[in-house]
Each structure stands twice: as C-alpha cells, then as structure tokens.
Amino acid sequence: MSLSRCLPLGQTARVVVIPARFAHAAAGQAVASGDAPNFFQKLAARFQGVPIKGEATAPKSMFDDCNKEWSAPEPLPAIPKDFKEHPDRDLVNYPYPARPMYAPKTRLFMVPDSWFLPFQKVTGVSGPYLFFGGLFAFLVNKELWVFEEQGHMTVGWILFYLLVSRTVGYKIDNSLYQGYQERVNYFKGLIQEDLKDAVEFKKTSAAQTESLVAIKEAFPTALKESMALQLEATYRQNVQSVATELKKRVDYLKETEETKARFEKEQLLKLINSSVEKQLNDRSFKDQYLQNAIQQLKGLNVQL
C-alpha cells in the first residue's frame, strides 16, 4: 500500500524480489552442508559460536557473557564482633562501617532506590517516577537546570555505557576481581613473610618457657646434685693433691738415700784405693805377699 503511493497513476509497477541471505544463515548452511565457508561465514560462525568444517568442538562466542550479572564467588570477610583496636573503643555508638558486597540498588541507572520507597508507600509504584519526572521538567522549564549545547551527548554516553556494561561488563568485573584477589594474595604473602620471624620467635619463646618451668620444678634436685658433684670434685682434687705431695716426698727421700749410699760407696772405694796404694808402696808388704804366694804354690805342688 505504501509502494502504490510512490508510483504515478495509471502505471503498473514491476516488483523484483532480490533474495538477501544473511551471514549467520549462510554460516549455518555452510556448516550443515560441509562446504568450505568463506570469510564472512567464518566471521558469523565465530560470533554465534558455531563450529565450522574441521573443528571438533564449538568455539567460545564473544557474546556468551552478554547480559550476565557478575557476582563475587565468596563474600567479603566480616569483622569479628569482639574486635577492638583499643580497649576504649565504643562499638555501640560508633560501630565499624561495614563494606557492602555490591552497590546499592538504583533505578533509572543512577537514582537510589531508597529515594523511591518513601513515595511508593504513599503514592504507589508510579508516584516516584511522576514526582522526579515533574521535578526534572520544572527545573528544565524554569531554566534552573540549564543544558549546554553539548548536553545531548549525555544520551550517547548513556547508550555507550549500556552497550559496554551489557556486553563486556561481566568480563571486566571478573578480570578486575581476579586482579584484586591476586593483589590481596600478594600483600598476604608479604604479611606472612613479615610475621614468619614473629611466629618463629613465639615458638622459641614457648619452648623456653616450658624449659624454664621444668627447670623451676627440678631446681632443688638439680641444686642438690650439683652440690654433690662439686663436693665430689673437690674431694678428688684434694686426694690428687695429697697423692702428688706424698709422691714428691717419697721421691725426695729415695733420691736422698740413693745419693747418701752413692756418696758412702765412693768414699769407701776411695779409702780402699788409698790404703791399697799405701800397702803397695811398702816394701815389707810386697815381700810378705810374695812369701805367701810361694807358700801357696808349694802347697799346691805337695797336693799334686
């Protein structure tokens, strides 16, 4: 009907139908028929995640994560209820601020949901929208809120934000969370390295405390045994000193007696030698000695 208005009156029109084949349909046919796909068919198959000829598994499509809402795999750790950085901290009037896991709920992409709830209880569901819409129109009409000449670009930025957030927002949030976890694990490792010496010192202190307690319990017995060992060592030292002194005295007496006996022997030998020399020098002694020798020889001859 709309085409007939474009034609002159009284003339007939020949309508030529040109079949248009979309890329994703062509990709599906190429995959189904087994023919070699062209570039555009491969590109469409990649967008859809359809395997082409020669692929055993379907590739991951870039649109698999579109329109997904990201959520953290584990909640944030909560502060213990009895934790205080100082004993005077007032947790009743000044509690620790709790970090929310996710951003608060909003409407119209930027208006907090808490602003709508008071109106919604009185005016219903549409009341808050009418109020804020009327307030926006009033501010614009009375030129209390003046737009610049580039103000219309805000709509483009909003559309760009929606496009990015609904397409790759899930991947961006996931990658940022993984990077955050890696950063946190890095700092945890630094803290563990810093606390390693403290942990070792704590273990050593505990072992020393246990050893001191054991020493304190066994101190009287250990002191008694120590005194006994000291007395035994002193007694042995005294005995050794007495034995050493006695040996020195005995050695001295022995050496004295040996020296005395040697001196007497030397004097006796000296006296004998001098007496013999005197007798030898005497002529009568020689003659008497010869006579005695001759008498002994005669006696021997008689016996033979």
C-alpha positions as CSV (number, residue, x, y, z in Angstrom):
1,M,0.0,0.0,0.0
2,S,2.9,2.3,0.8
3,L,4.5,1.4,-2.5
4,S,1.4,2.3,-4.5
5,R,1.6,5.9,-3.3
6,C,5.1,6.2,-4.7
7,L,4.0,5.2,-8.3
8,P,2.3,7.5,-10.8
9,L,-1.4,7.0,-11.5
10,G,-2.2,4.7,-14.4
11,Q,1.1,3.0,-14.5
12,T,2.0,-0.5,-13.4
13,A,4.9,-1.5,-11.4
14,R,7.1,-4.5,-11.6
15,V,8.4,-5.6,-8.3
16,V,11.6,-7.5,-8.3
17,V,12.3,-9.6,-5.3
18,I,16.0,-9.9,-4.6
19,P,16.7,-12.7,-2.1
20,A,19.0,-11.5,0.7
21,R,21.0,-14.1,2.6
22,F,22.3,-13.1,5.9
23,A,25.7,-14.1,7.1
24,H,24.5,-16.2,10.0
25,A,22.1,-18.1,7.8
26,A,24.9,-18.7,5.3
27,A,27.2,-19.8,8.0
28,G,24.6,-22.3,9.2
29,Q,24.1,-23.7,5.7
30,A,27.9,-23.9,5.2
31,V,28.3,-25.8,8.3
32,A,25.4,-28.1,7.6
33,S,26.3,-28.8,4.0
34,G,30.0,-29.3,4.7
35,D,31.2,-26.8,2.1
36,A,34.2,-24.6,2.7
37,P,32.9,-21.4,4.3
38,N,34.1,-18.0,3.1
39,F,35.4,-15.2,5.3
40,F,32.0,-13.7,6.2
41,Q,30.6,-17.1,7.0
42,K,33.6,-17.9,9.3
43,L,33.1,-14.5,11.0
44,A,29.4,-15.1,11.5
45,A,30.2,-18.6,12.9
46,R,32.6,-17.1,15.3
47,F,30.0,-14.6,16.5
48,Q,27.5,-17.4,17.0
49,G,29.9,-20.0,18.4
50,V,29.1,-22.5,15.7
51,P,31.9,-24.9,14.7
52,I,33.0,-24.8,11.1
53,K,34.4,-27.5,8.9
54,G,37.4,-29.2,10.6
55,E,36.6,-28.1,14.2
56,A,35.7,-30.9,16.7
57,T,34.2,-28.5,19.3
58,A,32.3,-25.3,19.1
59,P,34.4,-22.1,19.7
60,K,33.6,-19.8,22.5
61,S,31.5,-17.0,21.2
62,M,32.2,-13.4,22.3
63,F,28.6,-12.9,23.1
64,D,28.3,-15.8,25.6
65,D,28.8,-13.5,28.5
66,C,26.4,-10.8,27.3
67,N,23.7,-9.7,29.7
68,K,25.2,-11.6,32.5
69,E,25.2,-10.2,36.1
70,W,28.6,-10.7,37.8
71,S,28.7,-11.8,41.4
72,A,31.6,-12.5,43.7
73,P,32.3,-16.2,44.3
74,E,32.8,-15.6,48.1
75,P,31.6,-12.8,50.4
76,L,33.8,-10.2,52.0
77,P,35.2,-11.3,55.4
78,A,33.3,-9.7,58.3
79,I,34.9,-8.0,61.2
80,P,34.7,-10.1,64.4
81,K,32.2,-8.7,66.9
82,D,34.7,-8.6,69.8
83,F,37.5,-7.0,67.8
84,K,38.8,-3.7,69.2
85,E,41.9,-1.8,68.1
86,H,41.8,-0.1,71.5
87,P,40.1,-1.1,74.8
88,D,38.3,2.3,74.9
89,R,36.7,1.9,71.5
90,D,32.9,2.4,71.7
91,L,31.4,-0.2,69.4
92,V,27.8,0.7,70.4
93,N,27.7,4.3,69.4
94,Y,30.5,4.1,66.8
95,P,30.5,0.7,65.2
96,Y,32.8,-0.3,62.4
97,P,31.5,0.7,59.0
98,A,30.5,-2.4,57.0
99,R,31.7,-2.5,53.4
100,P,28.8,-3.6,51.2
101,M,29.4,-6.5,48.9
102,Y,27.6,-4.8,46.0
103,A,26.5,-1.3,45.1
104,P,23.1,-0.3,46.4
105,K,20.1,-0.8,44.2
106,T,19.3,2.0,41.8
107,R,16.6,3.0,39.4
108,L,17.0,4.7,36.1
109,F,20.7,3.7,36.3
110,M,21.6,6.4,38.8
111,V,18.8,7.3,41.2
112,P,19.0,5.4,44.5
113,D,16.1,3.0,45.3
114,S,15.9,4.4,48.8
115,W,14.5,7.7,47.3
116,F,11.6,5.9,45.7
117,L,10.5,3.9,48.7
118,P,9.0,6.7,50.8
119,F,6.9,8.0,47.8
120,Q,5.9,4.4,46.8
121,K,4.4,3.7,50.2
122,V,2.0,6.8,49.8
123,T,1.5,7.3,46.0
124,G,2.1,3.8,44.7
125,V,4.5,2.5,42.1
126,S,4.2,5.3,39.6
127,G,4.2,8.1,42.1
128,P,8.0,8.4,42.5
129,Y,8.5,8.4,38.7
130,L,5.9,11.2,38.3
131,F,7.5,13.2,41.1
132,F,11.0,13.0,39.8
133,G,9.9,13.5,36.2
134,G,7.8,16.5,37.2
135,L,10.7,17.9,39.2
136,F,13.1,17.4,36.3
137,A,10.6,19.1,33.9
138,F,10.1,22.0,36.3
139,L,13.8,22.6,36.7
140,V,14.4,22.5,32.9
141,N,11.3,24.7,32.2
142,K,12.3,27.4,34.6
143,E,15.9,27.2,33.4
144,L,17.1,26.3,36.9
145,W,18.9,23.4,35.3
146,V,20.4,24.6,32.1
147,F,21.8,22.3,29.5
148,E,24.8,23.3,27.4
149,E,24.9,22.9,23.7
150,Q,26.7,19.6,24.1
151,G,24.2,18.3,26.6
152,H,22.6,16.0,24.1
153,M,25.8,13.9,24.1
154,T,24.8,12.6,27.5
155,V,22.3,10.3,25.8
156,G,25.1,8.9,23.7
157,W,27.3,8.3,26.7
158,I,24.5,6.6,28.5
159,L,23.9,4.3,25.5
160,F,27.7,3.7,25.3
161,Y,27.7,2.8,29.0
162,L,24.8,0.4,28.5
163,L,26.4,-1.2,25.5
164,V,29.7,-1.8,27.3
165,S,28.2,-2.9,30.6
166,R,25.8,-5.4,28.9
167,T,28.4,-6.8,26.5
168,V,31.8,-6.9,28.2
169,G,30.9,-5.7,31.7
170,Y,30.8,-9.3,33.0
171,K,34.3,-10.0,31.7
172,I,35.7,-6.7,33.0
173,D,34.2,-7.3,36.5
174,N,35.6,-10.8,36.5
175,S,39.1,-9.8,35.4
176,L,39.1,-6.9,38.0
177,Y,38.1,-9.3,40.7
178,Q,40.8,-11.8,39.8
179,G,43.4,-9.0,39.7
180,Y,42.1,-7.8,43.1
181,Q,42.5,-11.3,44.6
182,E,46.0,-11.6,43.2
183,R,46.9,-8.2,44.7
184,V,45.4,-9.3,48.1
185,N,47.2,-12.6,48.0
186,Y,50.5,-10.7,47.2
187,F,50.0,-8.5,50.3
188,K,49.0,-11.5,52.4
189,G,52.3,-13.2,51.3
190,L,54.2,-10.1,52.4
191,I,52.4,-10.1,55.8
192,Q,53.2,-13.8,56.2
193,E,56.8,-13.2,55.4
194,D,56.9,-10.3,58.0
195,L,55.2,-12.5,60.6
196,K,57.4,-15.5,59.9
197,D,60.1,-14.3,62.3
198,A,57.4,-13.4,64.9
199,V,56.0,-16.9,64.6
200,E,59.4,-18.5,65.0
201,F,60.1,-16.2,68.0
202,K,56.8,-17.2,69.5
203,K,57.6,-20.9,69.1
204,T,61.1,-20.4,70.6
205,S,59.6,-18.4,73.5
206,A,57.1,-21.1,74.2
207,A,59.8,-23.8,74.2
208,Q,62.0,-21.6,76.5
209,T,59.0,-21.0,78.8
210,E,58.4,-24.8,79.1
211,S,62.0,-25.4,79.7
212,L,62.1,-22.8,82.4
213,V,59.1,-24.3,84.1
214,A,60.7,-27.7,84.1
215,I,63.9,-26.2,85.5
216,K,62.0,-24.5,88.2
217,E,60.3,-27.7,89.2
218,A,63.6,-29.7,89.2
219,F,65.7,-26.9,90.6
220,P,66.1,-28.3,94.2
221,T,67.1,-31.7,93.0
222,A,69.4,-30.2,90.4
223,L,71.0,-27.9,93.0
224,K,71.5,-30.9,95.4
225,E,73.1,-33.0,92.7
226,S,75.2,-30.0,91.6
227,M,76.5,-29.5,95.2
228,A,77.2,-33.2,95.5
229,L,79.1,-33.2,92.2
230,Q,81.1,-30.1,93.4
231,L,81.9,-31.8,96.7
232,E,83.0,-35.0,94.9
233,A,85.1,-32.9,92.5
234,T,86.7,-31.0,95.4
235,Y,87.4,-34.3,97.3
236,R,89.0,-35.9,94.3
237,Q,91.1,-32.8,93.7
238,N,92.3,-32.8,97.4
239,V,93.1,-36.6,97.2
240,Q,95.0,-36.0,94.0
241,S,96.9,-33.1,95.6
242,V,97.8,-35.3,98.7
243,A,98.9,-38.1,96.5
244,T,101.1,-35.8,94.4
245,E,102.7,-34.3,97.5
246,L,103.3,-37.8,99.0
247,K,104.9,-38.9,95.8
248,K,107.1,-35.8,95.8
249,R,108.2,-36.6,99.4
250,V,108.9,-40.2,98.7
251,D,110.8,-39.4,95.6
252,Y,112.8,-36.9,97.6
253,L,113.6,-39.4,100.4
254,K,114.5,-42.1,97.8
255,E,116.8,-39.7,95.9
256,T,118.3,-38.6,99.3
257,E,119.1,-42.2,100.3
258,E,120.4,-43.1,96.9
259,T,122.7,-40.0,97.0
260,K,123.9,-40.9,100.5
261,A,124.6,-44.5,99.6
262,R,126.4,-43.4,96.4
263,F,128.5,-40.9,98.4
264,E,129.4,-43.6,101.0
265,K,130.3,-46.0,98.3
266,E,132.5,-43.5,96.6
267,Q,134.2,-42.6,99.9
268,L,134.7,-46.3,100.8
269,L,136.2,-47.1,97.4
270,K,138.4,-44.0,97.7
271,L,139.6,-45.1,101.2
272,I,140.3,-48.7,100.0
273,N,142.2,-47.5,96.9
274,S,144.3,-45.1,99.1
275,S,145.0,-47.9,101.6
276,V,146.0,-50.4,98.8
277,E,148.2,-47.8,97.2
278,K,149.9,-47.3,100.6
279,Q,150.4,-51.0,101.1
280,L,151.8,-51.4,97.6
281,N,154.3,-48.7,98.2
282,D,155.5,-50.5,101.4
283,R,158.5,-53.0,100.7
284,S,157.8,-55.3,103.5
285,F,154.2,-55.8,102.3
286,K,155.5,-56.8,98.9
287,D,157.9,-59.4,100.4
288,Q,155.2,-60.8,102.7
289,Y,152.8,-61.0,99.7
290,L,155.5,-62.9,97.7
291,Q,156.2,-65.3,100.6
292,N,152.6,-66.1,100.9
293,A,152.3,-66.7,97.2
294,I,155.3,-69.0,97.3
295,Q,153.9,-71.0,100.3
296,Q,150.6,-71.4,98.4
297,L,152.5,-72.7,95.3
298,K,154.4,-75.2,97.4
299,G,151.2,-76.4,99.0
300,L,149.7,-76.9,95.6
301,N,152.8,-78.9,94.4
302,V,152.6,-81.2,97.5
303,Q,149.0,-81.9,96.8
304,L,149.7,-82.7,93.2
